[in-house]
């Protein structure tokens, strides 16, 4: 195998691995997994939140870091993702909205 071919393959591997350093879900995928899902489903799909803001117990906010990327902005990784939850008629927490930032 020629040296230039080996170098090209190694370079391709490096670029591929460097792209894996951040968000694992597009914003649309994340939104689709979260909105309308109960808290247990969200945690099962997305993992435990990095922090929880429960200043308003009726609308807690789960905060994740670097879980998503913005496909409309060169796949830039979102530093913070906030899921706003609300209680449904049965009292279960359900994902109502997502704020990307």
Secondary structure, DSSP 8 states (H G I E B T S, - for coil): --HHHHHHHHHHHHHHHHGGGS-SEEHHHHHHHHBT-BHHHHHHHH-S-SEEE-SSGGG-EEEEES-EEETTTTTEE-SEEEEEEEE-TTS-EEEEEEEE-
